[in-house]
Amino acid sequence: MQTDSIRAAIRDVVDFPQPGIVFKDITPILADAKLFHDSISLLCETAGSVKIDKVVGIDARGFIFAAAVADRLGAGFVPVRKMGKLPWKTHQTAYSLEYGEATVELHQDAILPGESVLLVDDLLATGGTAAAAVELLEQLGANIVAISVLIELSFLNGREKLGQHPVHSILTY
């Protein structure tokens, strides 16, 4: 598997969703069966030899990767959603992101205490969303094995917000 091919497929979109932001567009990876397959394989490898009970994906692009990783690992998939999108009792937390504020939620019964969890997202930027997801998982007593992302924007220092949890990035900018 070549990370060079995956990197080459990522498209920079300047001034999206607002001026000054350079958005990393992963849709060309999703549209290419081999690149998507390879991306999922690389994310699965970040779990190592640990048996994963649940793969948690962050709304919305993280769902794409996390659901596929969960399927390959034989684990359940759990969504961390934007506020108001989950139909049952939730825990929620507010956080700051690189261009605004948001709140995410997780169903109260999504993770059992002690379950081994792999948190997956497409991108780690300032770390606000991932830190909020970690907070929710810790409230439920999850054993967070790792936080795995396809892309990390290291110059934004997002991993500093994630405590002692191992962070794995397939591509770093």
MARKE-591877 format. One record per residue: residue in three letters; x, z, y of N, C-alpha, C, O in turn. Coordinates in steps of 0.05 Angstrom, whole numbers, plus 32768, in hexadecimal, padded with zeros to 4 digits. Layout:
! residues N
[r "ALA"; [X; Z; Y]; [X; Z; Y]; [X; Z; Y]; [X; Z; Y]],
...
! end
This chain:
! residues 173
[r "MET"; [8011; 8000; 7FE8]; [8000; 8000; 8000]; [8012; 8000; 8019]; [8025; 8010; 801B]],
[r "GLN"; [800B; 7FEF; 802B]; [801C; 7FEC; 8043]; [800D; 7FF7; 805B]; [7FF8; 7FED; 8063]],
[r "THR"; [8018; 800C; 8067]; [800C; 8016; 8080]; [8010; 8002; 8096]; [8001; 8002; 80AA]],
[r "ASP"; [8025; 7FF1; 8094]; [8029; 7FDC; 80A8]; [8011; 7FCA; 80AB]; [800A; 7FC2; 80C1]],
[r "SER"; [8005; 7FC2; 8095]; [7FEE; 7FB1; 8095]; [7FD6; 7FBF; 80A2]; [7FC7; 7FB3; 80B1]],
[r "ILE"; [7FD3; 7FD8; 809C]; [7FBD; 7FE7; 80A8]; [7FC1; 7FEA; 80C6]; [7FAF; 7FE6; 80D6]],
[r "ARG"; [7FDA; 7FF1; 80CD]; [7FE0; 7FF4; 80EA]; [7FDB; 7FDA; 80F9]; [7FD1; 7FDA; 810F]],
[r "ALA"; [7FE3; 7FC3; 80ED]; [7FE0; 7FA9; 80FA]; [7FC3; 7FA2; 80FF]; [7FBD; 7F93; 8111]],
[r "ALA"; [7FB1; 7FAD; 80EE]; [7F95; 7FA6; 80F1]; [7F87; 7FB6; 8106]; [7F71; 7FAF; 810F]],
[r "ILE"; [7F92; 7FCC; 810F]; [7F85; 7FDD; 8123]; [7F87; 7FD0; 813E]; [7F9C; 7FC7; 8147]],
[r "ARG"; [7F70; 7FCE; 814B]; [7F6E; 7FC0; 8164]; [7F6C; 7FD5; 817B]; [7F5C; 7FE7; 817A]],
[r "ASP"; [7F7D; 7FD1; 8190]; [7F7B; 7FE2; 81A8]; [7F66; 7FD6; 81BA]; [7F67; 7FBE; 81C1]],
[r "VAL"; [7F53; 7FE7; 81C3]; [7F3F; 7FDE; 81D6]; [7F43; 7FEF; 81EF]; [7F3E; 8007; 81EF]],
[r "VAL"; [7F4C; 7FE3; 8204]; [7F53; 7FF0; 821D]; [7F39; 7FF7; 822D]; [7F26; 7FE7; 822E]],
[r "ASP"; [7F39; 800F; 8239]; [7F23; 8019; 824A]; [7F09; 801C; 823B]; [7EF3; 8017; 8246]],
[r "PHE"; [7F0B; 8024; 8221]; [7EF3; 802A; 8212]; [7EF6; 8046; 8206]; [7F0B; 804B; 81FA]],
[r "PRO"; [7EE2; 8057; 8208]; [7EC8; 8054; 8213]; [7EC6; 8058; 8231]; [7EB1; 8055; 823D]],
[r "GLN"; [7EDD; 805E; 823D]; [7EDE; 8060; 825B]; [7EFA; 8059; 8264]; [7F0D; 8058; 8255]],
[r "PRO"; [7EFD; 8054; 827E]; [7F17; 804C; 8289]; [7F2D; 8060; 8282]; [7F29; 8078; 8284]],
[r "GLY"; [7F44; 8055; 827B]; [7F5B; 8066; 8275]; [7F5E; 806D; 8258]; [7F74; 8076; 824F]],
[r "ILE"; [7F4A; 8067; 8247]; [7F4C; 806C; 822B]; [7F54; 8052; 821D]; [7F49; 803D; 8223]],
[r "VAL"; [7F66; 8054; 8209]; [7F6D; 803E; 81F8]; [7F62; 8045; 81DC]; [7F6E; 8056; 81CE]],
[r "PHE"; [7F4C; 8039; 81D5]; [7F3E; 803F; 81BC]; [7F4B; 8030; 81A5]; [7F51; 8018; 81A7]],
[r "LYS"; [7F50; 803F; 818F]; [7F5A; 8033; 8176]; [7F43; 802A; 8165]; [7F35; 803B; 8159]],
[r "ASP"; [7F3E; 8010; 8164]; [7F27; 8005; 8156]; [7F2F; 8000; 8138]; [7F41; 7FF0; 8132]],
[r "ILE"; [7F21; 800E; 8126]; [7F27; 800C; 810A]; [7F15; 7FF8; 80FB]; [7F17; 7FF4; 80E3]],
[r "THR"; [7F02; 7FEB; 810A]; [7EF0; 7FD9; 80FC]; [7EFD; 7FC2; 80EE]; [7EF2; 7FBA; 80D9]],
[r "PRO"; [7F14; 7FB7; 80F7]; [7F21; 7FA3; 80E7]; [7F2A; 7FAD; 80CB]; [7F2B; 7F9E; 80B8]],
[r "ILE"; [7F31; 7FC6; 80C9]; [7F39; 7FD2; 80B0]; [7F21; 7FD3; 809E]; [7F22; 7FCD; 8086]],
[r "LEU"; [7F0A; 7FDC; 80A9]; [7EF2; 7FDE; 8099]; [7EE8; 7FC3; 808F]; [7EDD; 7FC2; 8079]],
[r "ALA"; [7EED; 7FAE; 809E]; [7EE4; 7F94; 8096]; [7EF6; 7F86; 8081]; [7EEE; 7F72; 8076]],
[r "ASP"; [7F0D; 7F91; 807D]; [7F20; 7F86; 8069]; [7F21; 7F97; 8050]; [7F2A; 7FAE; 8051]],
[r "ALA"; [7F17; 7F8D; 803A]; [7F14; 7F9D; 8022]; [7F2E; 7FAA; 8019]; [7F2E; 7FC1; 8012]],
[r "LYS"; [7F44; 7F9B; 801A]; [7F5E; 7FA6; 8011]; [7F68; 7FBC; 8024]; [7F71; 7FD1; 801B]],
[r "LEU"; [7F66; 7FB7; 803E]; [7F6F; 7FCC; 8051]; [7F5E; 7FE5; 804F]; [7F68; 7FFB; 8051]],
[r "PHE"; [7F44; 7FE1; 804C]; [7F32; 7FF9; 8049]; [7F39; 8008; 8030]; [7F3B; 8020; 8030]],
[r "HIS"; [7F3C; 7FFA; 801A]; [7F44; 8006; 8000]; [7F5E; 8015; 8003]; [7F60; 802C; 7FFA]],
[r "ASP"; [7F72; 8009; 800F]; [7F8C; 8015; 8012]; [7F8A; 802E; 8024]; [7F97; 8042; 801F]],
[r "SER"; [7F7A; 802C; 8039]; [7F77; 8043; 804B]; [7F6B; 805B; 803C]; [7F74; 8072; 8040]],
[r "ILE"; [7F57; 8056; 802C]; [7F4A; 806B; 801D]; [7F5E; 8077; 8009]; [7F5F; 808F; 8005]],
[r "SER"; [7F6D; 8066; 7FFB]; [7F81; 806F; 7FE8]; [7F95; 8082; 7FF5]; [7F9C; 8096; 7FEA]],
[r "LEU"; [7F9F; 807A; 800D]; [7FB2; 808A; 801B]; [7FA6; 80A5; 8023]; [7FB4; 80BA; 8022]],
[r "LEU"; [7F8E; 80A5; 802C]; [7F80; 80BE; 8034]; [7F7C; 80D0; 801B]; [7F7F; 80E8; 801D]],
[r "CYS"; [7F76; 80C4; 8004]; [7F72; 80D3; 7FEB]; [7F8C; 80E1; 7FE3]; [7F8C; 80F8; 7FDA]],
[r "GLU"; [7FA2; 80D3; 7FE7]; [7FBD; 80DF; 7FE0]; [7FC3; 80F8; 7FEF]; [7FD2; 8109; 7FE5]],
[r "THR"; [7FB7; 80FC; 8007]; [7FBD; 8113; 8017]; [7FB3; 812D; 800A]; [7FBB; 8143; 8011]],
[r "ALA"; [7FA1; 812B; 7FF7]; [7F97; 8143; 7FE9]; [7FAB; 814D; 7FD5]; [7FA9; 8164; 7FCC]],
[r "GLY"; [7FBF; 813C; 7FCE]; [7FD2; 8145; 7FBA]; [7FC5; 8149; 7F9F]; [7FB3; 813A; 7F97]],
[r "SER"; [7FCE; 815E; 7F92]; [7FC3; 8164; 7F77]; [7FAD; 8178; 7F78]; [7FA3; 8181; 7F63]],
[r "VAL"; [7FA4; 8180; 7F8F]; [7F8F; 8195; 7F92]; [7F74; 8189; 7F8C]; [7F6E; 8173; 7F94]],
[r "LYS"; [7F64; 8197; 7F7C]; [7F49; 818F; 7F76]; [7F38; 8194; 7F8F]; [7F35; 81AB; 7F98]],
[r "ILE"; [7F2D; 817F; 7F9A]; [7F1C; 8181; 7FB2]; [7EFF; 8183; 7FAA]; [7EF5; 8172; 7F9B]],
[r "ASP"; [7EF1; 8197; 7FB5]; [7ED5; 819B; 7FAF]; [7EC4; 818A; 7FC3]; [7EB0; 817E; 7FBB]],
[r "LYS"; [7ECC; 818A; 7FDC]; [7EBC; 817C; 7FF0]; [7ECF; 816D; 8003]; [7EE4; 8178; 800B]],
[r "VAL"; [7EC8; 8155; 800B]; [7ED5; 8147; 8020]; [7EC2; 8147; 8038]; [7EAB; 813F; 8036]],
[r "VAL"; [7ECD; 8151; 804E]; [7EBD; 8153; 8067]; [7EC5; 813D; 807A]; [7EDC; 813A; 8080]],
[r "GLY"; [7EB1; 812E; 8083]; [7EB6; 8119; 8096]; [7EAA; 811F; 80B1]; [7E94; 812B; 80B3]],
[r "ILE"; [7EB8; 8117; 80C6]; [7EAF; 811C; 80E2]; [7EA1; 8104; 80ED]; [7EAA; 80ED; 80EB]],
[r "ASP"; [7E8A; 8109; 80F9]; [7E78; 80F6; 8106]; [7E88; 80E4; 8119]; [7E96; 80F0; 812A]],
[r "ALA"; [7E87; 80CB; 8118]; [7E78; 80BA; 8106]; [7E8B; 80A9; 80F5]; [7E86; 80A5; 80DD]],
[r "ARG"; [7EA1; 80A0; 8101]; [7EB3; 808E; 80F1]; [7EC0; 809E; 80DA]; [7EC8; 8092; 80C6]],
[r "GLY"; [7EC3; 80B8; 80DD]; [7ECF; 80C8; 80C8]; [7EBE; 80C7; 80AF]; [7EC8; 80CA; 8099]],
[r "PHE"; [7EA3; 80C3; 80B2]; [7E91; 80C1; 809B]; [7E9A; 80AA; 8088]; [7E99; 80AC; 8070]],
[r "ILE"; [7EA1; 8094; 8094]; [7EA8; 807C; 8085]; [7EBF; 8082; 8072]; [7EBE; 807C; 805A]],
[r "PHE"; [7ED4; 808E; 807D]; [7EEC; 8094; 806C]; [7EE7; 80AB; 805A]; [7EEE; 80AA; 8042]],
[r "ALA"; [7EDA; 80C1; 8064]; [7ED7; 80D9; 8054]; [7EC4; 80D4; 803C]; [7ECA; 80DF; 8026]],
[r "ALA"; [7EAF; 80C5; 803F]; [7E9D; 80C0; 8029]; [7EAB; 80B0; 8013]; [7EA7; 80B6; 7FFB]],
[r "ALA"; [7EBB; 809D; 801A]; [7ECA; 808D; 8006]; [7EDF; 809E; 7FF9]; [7EE3; 809C; 7FE0]],
[r "VAL"; [7EED; 80B0; 8008]; [7F01; 80C2; 7FFC]; [7EF3; 80D5; 7FE9]; [7EFD; 80DA; 7FD3]],
[r "ALA"; [7EDC; 80E0; 7FF1]; [7ECD; 80F2; 7FDF]; [7EC6; 80E4; 7FC5]; [7EC9; 80F0; 7FAF]],
[r "ASP"; [7EBC; 80CC; 7FC6]; [7EB5; 80BD; 7FAE]; [7ECE; 80BA; 7F9C]; [7ECC; 80BF; 7F84]],
[r "ARG"; [7EE4; 80B2; 7FA7]; [7EFC; 80AE; 7F97]; [7F07; 80C8; 7F8B]; [7F12; 80C8; 7F75]],
[r "LEU"; [7F04; 80DE; 7F9A]; [7F0E; 80F8; 7F90]; [7EFA; 8107; 7F7E]; [7F00; 811C; 7F73]],
[r "GLY"; [7EE2; 80FB; 7F7B]; [7ECE; 8109; 7F6B]; [7EC4; 8122; 7F78]; [7EBD; 8136; 7F6B]],
[r "ALA"; [7EC3; 8122; 7F93]; [7EBB; 813A; 7FA2]; [7EA0; 8134; 7FB1]; [7E98; 811D; 7FB3]],
[r "GLY"; [7E94; 8149; 7FBB]; [7E7D; 8145; 7FCC]; [7E85; 813D; 7FE8]; [7E9C; 8142; 7FF0]],
[r "PHE"; [7E73; 8131; 7FF6]; [7E77; 8129; 8012]; [7E66; 813A; 8024]; [7E4E; 813E; 801F]],
[r "VAL"; [7E72; 8145; 803A]; [7E63; 8155; 804D]; [7E68; 814A; 8069]; [7E7F; 8147; 8071]],
[r "PRO"; [7E52; 8144; 8078]; [7E56; 813A; 8093]; [7E56; 8151; 80A8]; [7E46; 8163; 80A7]],
[r "VAL"; [7E69; 814F; 80BB]; [7E68; 815F; 80D3]; [7E5C; 814C; 80E8]; [7E68; 8137; 80EE]],
[r "ARG"; [7E45; 8154; 80F3]; [7E36; 8141; 8104]; [7E34; 814B; 8120]; [7E38; 8163; 8126]],
[r "LYS"; [7E2E; 8138; 8132]; [7E28; 813F; 814E]; [7E0E; 8150; 814E]; [7DFD; 814D; 813D]],
[r "MET"; [7E0C; 8161; 8162]; [7DF5; 8173; 8164]; [7DDA; 8164; 8163]; [7DD7; 8150; 816F]],
[r "GLY"; [7DC8; 8170; 8153]; [7DAD; 8165; 8151]; [7DA9; 8150; 813C]; [7D93; 8145; 813A]],
[r "LYS"; [7DBE; 814A; 812C]; [7DBB; 8134; 8119]; [7DB7; 813F; 80FC]; [7DAF; 812F; 80EB]],
[r "LEU"; [7DBC; 8158; 80F7]; [7DB8; 8163; 80DC]; [7D9D; 8170; 80DA]; [7D94; 817E; 80ED]],
[r "PRO"; [7D8E; 816C; 80C4]; [7D72; 8175; 80C2]; [7D6E; 8192; 80BA]; [7D57; 819B; 80BA]],
[r "TRP"; [7D82; 81A1; 80B3]; [7D7E; 81BB; 80A8]; [7D8D; 81D0; 80B9]; [7D97; 81C9; 80CE]],
[r "LYS"; [7D8E; 81E9; 80B0]; [7D9C; 81FE; 80BE]; [7DBA; 81F8; 80C0]; [7DC7; 81F0; 80AC]],
[r "THR"; [7DC5; 81FB; 80D8]; [7DE1; 81F4; 80DD]; [7DF0; 820A; 80EB]; [7DE5; 821C; 80F7]],
[r "HIS"; [7E0B; 8208; 80E8]; [7E1D; 8216; 80FA]; [7E26; 8200; 810E]; [7E27; 81E9; 8107]],
[r "GLN"; [7E2B; 8208; 8126]; [7E34; 81F4; 813A]; [7E4A; 8200; 814C]; [7E4C; 8219; 814F]],
[r "THR"; [7E5A; 81EE; 8157]; [7E6E; 81F7; 816A]; [7E72; 81E1; 817F]; [7E71; 81C9; 8178]],
[r "ALA"; [7E77; 81E9; 8197]; [7E7C; 81D6; 81AD]; [7E9A; 81D4; 81B1]; [7EA9; 81E6; 81AB]],
[r "TYR"; [7EA3; 81BD; 81BC]; [7EBF; 81B8; 81C0]; [7EC3; 81A3; 81D5]; [7EB0; 8195; 81DD]],
[r "SER"; [7EDC; 81A1; 81DF]; [7EE3; 818C; 81F2]; [7EF1; 8176; 81E3]; [7F01; 817B; 81D1]],
[r "LEU"; [7EEC; 815D; 81EC]; [7EFB; 8147; 81E1]; [7F08; 8138; 81F8]; [7F04; 813F; 820F]],
[r "GLU"; [7F17; 8123; 81F1]; [7F27; 8116; 8206]; [7F17; 810B; 821D]; [7F23; 8106; 8233]],
[r "TYR"; [7EFD; 8106; 821A]; [7EEE; 80FB; 8230]; [7ED2; 8107; 8232]; [7EBE; 80F9; 8236]],
[r "GLY"; [7ED0; 8122; 822E]; [7EB7; 812F; 8231]; [7EB4; 8148; 8220]; [7EC8; 8154; 8218]],
[r "GLU"; [7E9B; 8150; 821C]; [7E94; 8168; 820D]; [7E81; 8160; 81F6]; [7E73; 814C; 81F9]],
[r "ALA"; [7E81; 816F; 81E0]; [7E6F; 8169; 81CA]; [7E6B; 8182; 81BA]; [7E79; 8196; 81BD]],
[r "THR"; [7E56; 8181; 81A8]; [7E51; 8196; 8195]; [7E4D; 8189; 817A]; [7E40; 8174; 8178]],
[r "VAL"; [7E59; 8195; 8166]; [7E56; 818C; 814A]; [7E49; 81A1; 8139]; [7E4A; 81B9; 8140]],
[r "GLU"; [7E3C; 8198; 8123]; [7E2E; 81AA; 8111]; [7E35; 81A4; 80F4]; [7E3E; 818F; 80ED]],
[r "LEU"; [7E30; 81B9; 80E4]; [7E34; 81B7; 80C7]; [7E1E; 81C7; 80BA]; [7E18; 81DD; 80C3]],
[r "HIS"; [7E12; 81BC; 80A5]; [7DFD; 81CC; 8097]; [7E09; 81E6; 808D]; [7E1F; 81E7; 8083]],
[r "GLN"; [7DF9; 81FB; 808F]; [7E02; 8216; 8087]; [7E09; 8218; 806A]; [7E1A; 8229; 8062]],
[r "ASP"; [7DFD; 8207; 8059]; [7E02; 8209; 803C]; [7E14; 81F2; 8032]; [7E14; 81ED; 801A]],
[r "ALA"; [7E21; 81E4; 8044]; [7E31; 81CC; 803C]; [7E4A; 81D3; 802C]; [7E52; 81C3; 801B]],
[r "ILE"; [7E56; 81EA; 8031]; [7E6E; 81F2; 8024]; [7E6A; 820E; 801A]; [7E60; 821F; 8028]],
[r "LEU"; [7E72; 8212; 8001]; [7E71; 822D; 7FF6]; [7E8C; 823B; 7FFB]; [7EA0; 822E; 7FFC]],
[r "PRO"; [7E8B; 8256; 7FFF]; [7EA4; 8264; 8004]; [7EB9; 825E; 7FEF]; [7EB3; 825F; 7FD7]],
[r "GLY"; [7ED1; 8258; 7FF7]; [7EE7; 8252; 7FE4]; [7EEA; 8236; 7FDB]; [7EFD; 822F; 7FCE]],
[r "GLU"; [7ED6; 8225; 7FE1]; [7ED8; 8209; 7FD9]; [7EF0; 81FB; 7FE7]; [7EF5; 8200; 7FFE]],
[r "SER"; [7EFE; 81EA; 7FD8]; [7F14; 81DB; 7FE2]; [7F0A; 81C3; 7FF1]; [7EFB; 81B3; 7FE6]],
[r "VAL"; [7F12; 81C0; 800A]; [7F08; 81AC; 801C]; [7F1F; 819B; 8027]; [7F34; 81A5; 802F]],
[r "LEU"; [7F1A; 8180; 8028]; [7F2B; 816E; 8036]; [7F1B; 8164; 804E]; [7F06; 8157; 804A]],
[r "LEU"; [7F25; 8168; 8066]; [7F18; 815F; 807E]; [7F23; 8144; 8086]; [7F3C; 8142; 8089]],
[r "VAL"; [7F12; 8130; 8089]; [7F1B; 8114; 808D]; [7F0E; 8109; 80A7]; [7EF6; 810D; 80AC]],
[r "ASP"; [7F1F; 80FB; 80B7]; [7F14; 80ED; 80CE]; [7F25; 80D4; 80D2]; [7F3A; 80D1; 80C6]],
[r "ASP"; [7F1B; 80C2; 80E2]; [7F2A; 80A9; 80E8]; [7F40; 80AE; 80FB]; [7F55; 80A1; 80F9]],
[r "LEU"; [7F3D; 80C1; 810E]; [7F50; 80C4; 8124]; [7F53; 80E1; 812C]; [7F40; 80F0; 812E]],
[r "LEU"; [7F6C; 80E9; 8130]; [7F72; 8103; 813C]; [7F7E; 80FE; 8158]; [7F94; 80F2; 8159]],
[r "ALA"; [7F70; 8106; 816D]; [7F7A; 8102; 8188]; [7F81; 811D; 8194]; [7F96; 8128; 818E]],
[r "THR"; [7F70; 8128; 81A4]; [7F75; 8142; 81B0]; [7F70; 815A; 819D]; [7F78; 8170; 81A3]],
[r "GLY"; [7F63; 8154; 8187]; [7F5E; 8168; 8173]; [7F45; 8179; 8176]; [7F3F; 818A; 8166]],
[r "GLY"; [7F36; 8174; 818B]; [7F1E; 8183; 8190]; [7F09; 8181; 817B]; [7EFE; 8196; 8172]],
[r "THR"; [7F03; 8169; 8172]; [7EEF; 8165; 815D]; [7EF8; 8171; 8143]; [7EE8; 817F; 8136]],
[r "ALA"; [7F10; 816C; 813B]; [7F1B; 8177; 8122]; [7F1B; 8195; 8123]; [7F15; 81A2; 810F]],
[r "ALA"; [7F24; 81A1; 8139]; [7F24; 81BE; 813C]; [7F08; 81CA; 813A]; [7F05; 81DF; 812E]],
[r "ALA"; [7EF4; 81BC; 8145]; [7ED9; 81C6; 8143]; [7ED0; 81C4; 8126]; [7EC2; 81D7; 811C]],
[r "ALA"; [7ED7; 81AF; 8118]; [7ECF; 81AD; 80FB]; [7EDD; 81C3; 80EB]; [7ED1; 81CF; 80DA]],
[r "VAL"; [7EF6; 81C8; 80F1]; [7F05; 81DE; 80E3]; [7EF7; 81F8; 80E8]; [7EF4; 8208; 80D5]],
[r "GLU"; [7EEF; 81FD; 8100]; [7EE1; 8216; 8107]; [7EC8; 8219; 80F6]; [7EC2; 822F; 80EB]],
[r "LEU"; [7EB8; 8203; 80F4]; [7EA0; 8204; 80E4]; [7EA6; 8209; 80C7]; [7E98; 8219; 80B9]],
[r "LEU"; [7EBA; 81FC; 80BC]; [7EC2; 81FF; 80A0]; [7ECB; 821C; 809B]; [7EC5; 8227; 8086]],
[r "GLU"; [7EDA; 8227; 80AD]; [7EE3; 8243; 80AA]; [7ECC; 8256; 80AA]; [7ECD; 826A; 809C]],
[r "GLN"; [7EB7; 8251; 80BA]; [7EA0; 8262; 80BB]; [7E92; 8263; 80A0]; [7E86; 8277; 8098]],
[r "LEU"; [7E94; 824D; 8090]; [7E88; 824C; 8076]; [7E9B; 8255; 8060]; [7E93; 8256; 8048]],
[r "GLY"; [7EB3; 825D; 8066]; [7EC6; 8266; 8052]; [7ED4; 8251; 8042]; [7EDD; 8256; 802C]],
[r "ALA"; [7ED6; 8239; 804D]; [7EE3; 8223; 803F]; [7F01; 8228; 803D]; [7F0E; 8234; 804E]],
[r "ASN"; [7F0C; 821D; 8027]; [7F29; 821C; 8024]; [7F32; 8200; 802D]; [7F2F; 81ED; 801E]],
[r "ILE"; [7F3B; 81FE; 8045]; [7F43; 81E4; 8050]; [7F5E; 81DC; 8045]; [7F72; 81E7; 804E]],
[r "VAL"; [7F5E; 81C9; 8033]; [7F76; 81C0; 8026]; [7F87; 81B0; 8039]; [7FA0; 81B4; 803B]],
[r "ALA"; [7F7B; 819E; 8049]; [7F89; 818D; 805C]; [7F75; 8180; 806F]; [7F5D; 817E; 8069]],
[r "ILE"; [7F80; 8177; 8085]; [7F72; 8167; 8098]; [7F80; 814B; 8097]; [7F98; 814A; 809E]],
[r "SER"; [7F71; 8137; 8090]; [7F7D; 811C; 808C]; [7F70; 8108; 809E]; [7F57; 8106; 809F]],
[r "VAL"; [7F80; 80F9; 80AD]; [7F76; 80E5; 80BF]; [7F84; 80CA; 80BB]; [7F9B; 80C9; 80B3]],
[r "LEU"; [7F76; 80B5; 80C0]; [7F83; 809B; 80BF]; [7F97; 8097; 80D5]; [7FAD; 808D; 80D1]],
[r "ILE"; [7F8F; 809F; 80EE]; [7F9F; 809B; 8106]; [7FA2; 80B6; 8114]; [7F8F; 80C4; 8118]],
[r "GLU"; [7FBB; 80BB; 811D]; [7FC0; 80D2; 812E]; [7FCE; 80C8; 8148]; [7FE1; 80B9; 8147]],
[r "LEU"; [7FC2; 80D0; 815F]; [7FCF; 80CB; 8178]; [7FE0; 80E3; 817F]; [7FD6; 80F6; 818D]],
[r "SER"; [7FF8; 80E4; 8176]; [8009; 80FC; 8177]; [800F; 8105; 8193]; [8013; 811D; 8198]],
[r "PHE"; [800F; 80F3; 81A6]; [8015; 80FA; 81C2]; [8000; 810C; 81CE]; [8004; 8117; 81E4]],
[r "LEU"; [7FE8; 810E; 81C1]; [7FD3; 811F; 81CB]; [7FD4; 813B; 81BF]; [7FC4; 814C; 81C6]],
[r "ASN"; [7FE6; 8140; 81AC]; [7FEB; 815A; 81A0]; [7FD3; 8167; 8193]; [7FD0; 817F; 8194]],
[r "GLY"; [7FC2; 8157; 8187]; [7FAA; 8162; 817A]; [7FAF; 8175; 8164]; [7F9F; 8187; 8160]],
[r "ARG"; [7FC4; 8171; 8154]; [7FC8; 8182; 813D]; [7FCE; 819F; 8145]; [7FCC; 81B1; 8135]],
[r "GLU"; [7FD6; 81A3; 815E]; [7FDB; 81BE; 8168]; [7FC2; 81CF; 8168]; [7FC4; 81E8; 8167]],
[r "LYS"; [7FAB; 81C3; 8169]; [7F92; 81D2; 8169]; [7F88; 81D9; 814D]; [7F73; 81E6; 814A]],
[r "LEU"; [7F96; 81D0; 8139]; [7F8C; 81D2; 811D]; [7F98; 81E9; 810D]; [7F95; 81EA; 80F5]],
[r "GLY"; [7FA6; 81FA; 811B]; [7FB2; 8212; 810E]; [7FC6; 820B; 80F9]; [7FD6; 81F8; 80FC]],
[r "GLN"; [7FC5; 8219; 80E3]; [7FD9; 8216; 80CD]; [7FD0; 8202; 80B8]; [7FDE; 81FF; 80A4]],
[r "HIS"; [7FBA; 81F5; 80BC]; [7FB0; 81E2; 80A8]; [7FC2; 81CA; 80A7]; [7FCA; 81BF; 80BC]],
[r "PRO"; [7FCA; 81C0; 808F]; [7FDA; 81A8; 808D]; [7FCB; 8190; 8099]; [7FB3; 818D; 8093]],
[r "VAL"; [7FD9; 8180; 80A8]; [7FCD; 8168; 80B4]; [7FDD; 8150; 80AA]; [7FF5; 814F; 80AB]],
[r "HIS"; [7FCE; 813C; 809F]; [7FDA; 8124; 8094]; [7FCF; 810C; 80A4]; [7FB7; 8109; 80A7]],
[r "SER"; [7FE1; 80FC; 80AF]; [7FDA; 80E4; 80BD]; [7FE5; 80CC; 80AE]; [7FFD; 80CC; 80A7]],
[r "ILE"; [7FD5; 80B8; 80AA]; [7FDF; 809F; 809D]; [7FEF; 808F; 80B2]; [8004; 8085; 80AB]],
[r "LEU"; [7FE5; 808D; 80CA]; [7FF3; 807F; 80E0]; [7FF5; 8091; 80F8]; [7FE2; 80A0; 80FF]],
[r "THR"; [800C; 8091; 8105]; [8010; 80A1; 811D]; [8018; 808F; 8134]; [8029; 807D; 8131]],
[r "TYR"; [800C; 8094; 814B]; [8013; 8085; 8163]; [801C; 809A; 8178]; [8023; 8092; 818E]],
! end
